[in-house]
Amino acid sequence: MASKWHPDTNPDGMVNLGTAENHLMLNDIADFINSKGLHLEGKDFDYGEGPWGSVRLRKGMAKFINRHFHPFSPVDADELTFANGCTSLFNMLRMTIADPEDGLLLSMPGYIAFPTDFSLLAKMKPVFVPFHGADQFSLDAVTHYEEAYRKAEESGTRIRALMLCNPHNPLGKCYPKETLIALMKFCQQRKVHLLADEVYAMSVYEVPEPSATPFISVLSFDYSRYINRDYLHFIYGMAKDFACGGLRMGALWTKNKELARAVATINQFRWPGQVDERVAAKILEDEEWLDSFLTKSRERLAASNKLARQLMDYAGIGYASGANAGLFFWIDLSPWLNEDDGKDDWEREERLVKRMLENKVFLTNGKGQASERPGFFRPVFSREERMLREGFRRLVNTLEEN
Ligand SMILES: Cc1ncc(COP(=O)(O)O)c(C=O)c1O
């Protein structure tokens, strides 16, 4: 994505509606750090306190989680391990909770990078869970996890973990408490680790749909009634809610001391730099500023989502209902798959992607995100208004040409 679109300096550049970055808040975070001044000292350039994050950073994150995720029992700084991004944590989780070729249950659709995060270096097997039209946020979902589990085990793949992304990427929806509990019970029964990625937890915004489910964290109720605490692991990072993807800051919370020790050992290869830790701690410690930052972020996401929905409505493009979280939504471009473009709809979807790129607009398509049906895309709407309008204008032009 070298030639980025800019209305004045690069109007012919690529409009990126694909990467899940919160552009609406990037300047706010930069202004905050600039206004605070970092005042780095010599000791900030030594090796630091070890491959789990400084006490200061872990205390800052524990305080943040306790304030914003409403945990049933307070999170302790000692239960957190920091790595350079959630991505690194996923990779290390594979190396600690599973053997190569063990299976990981992943919802369809799902976050594009989960399969590679767990399988590229670490060789865990993604086992995709289709829902066949059932609502994957409802209790019905559990039957489908059961089915995928059974089939995998019968074919010789041992399932070791279930990845729960809440709020969900790419659907932008939250799981109700009863489904979280049912999935915990499923994991408990099968001795499967539940990995709860809540990286979009603070990016829940107001929508006109009263049926949208509010966010509730796995930590916010007495989960130990449903799942052994050694089997629940919570992952959170600063890439999304804090608009700090480039800071590479991810935290693992687990009560499983053996697992935490194992991750910290491998983390020698992946721990964040000290200066980055200082920046992250600075952000986490200013509660008053953070409260207003998060409020502003939710307001801007709501406004941008509203505009994106209006643009879709105007163009007659359908989208999944009930989305109220994350930086994206799930749209249905299947009516625009062109019969002449390939032997099946997956090929036609690929062709549509190419046409979009020719028109200099980038969106992630459903195939890479394990969509069950072809023709679905995930536009990111956390963009400045002119960029959003330009991106959708190019998208609509592409569809009209098709
Ligand atoms: C659900 C989810 N988890 C994790 C990540 C990546 O986190 P990090 O940048 O901390 O590696 C993303 C990025 O898009 C994501 O969507």
The ligand as an SDF file (V2000), in Angstrom:
LIG
                    3D

 16 16  0  0  0  0  0  0  0  0999 V2000
   -9.4260   -9.5240   16.0220 C   0  0  0  0  0  0  0  0  0  0  0  0
   -8.0250   -9.0180   15.9040 C   0  0  0  0  0  0  0  0  0  0  0  0
   -7.1080   -9.4450   16.7670 N   0  0  0  0  0  0  0  0  0  0  0  0
   -5.8260   -9.0200   16.6850 C   0  0  0  0  0  0  0  0  0  0  0  0
   -5.4260   -8.1460   15.7020 C   0  0  0  0  0  0  0  0  0  0  0  0
   -3.9890   -7.7240   15.5870 C   0  0  0  0  0  0  0  0  0  0  0  0
   -3.5110   -7.1820   16.7720 O   0  0  0  0  0  0  0  0  0  0  0  0
   -2.0240   -6.6200   16.8760 P   0  0  0  0  0  0  0  0  0  0  0  0
   -1.9050   -5.4520   15.9480 O   0  0  0  0  0  0  0  0  0  0  0  0
   -1.9110   -6.2320   18.3260 O   0  0  0  0  0  0  0  0  0  0  0  0
   -1.0960   -7.7160   16.5190 O   0  0  0  0  0  0  0  0  0  0  0  0
   -6.3640   -7.6730   14.7800 C   0  0  0  0  0  0  0  0  0  0  0  0
   -5.9520   -6.7440   13.6900 C   0  0  0  0  0  0  0  0  0  0  0  0
   -6.6490   -6.4830   12.7570 O   0  0  0  0  0  0  0  0  0  0  0  0
   -7.6910   -8.1200   14.8920 C   0  0  0  0  0  0  0  0  0  0  0  0
   -8.6340   -7.6960   14.0410 O   0  0  0  0  0  0  0  0  0  0  0  0
  1  2  1  0
  2  3  1  0
  2 15  2  0
  3  4  2  0
  4  5  1  0
  5  6  1  0
  5 12  2  0
  6  7  1  0
  7  8  1  0
  8  9  2  0
  8 10  1  0
  8 11  1  0
 12 13  1  0
 12 15  1  0
 13 14  2  0
 15 16  1  0
M  END
$$$$
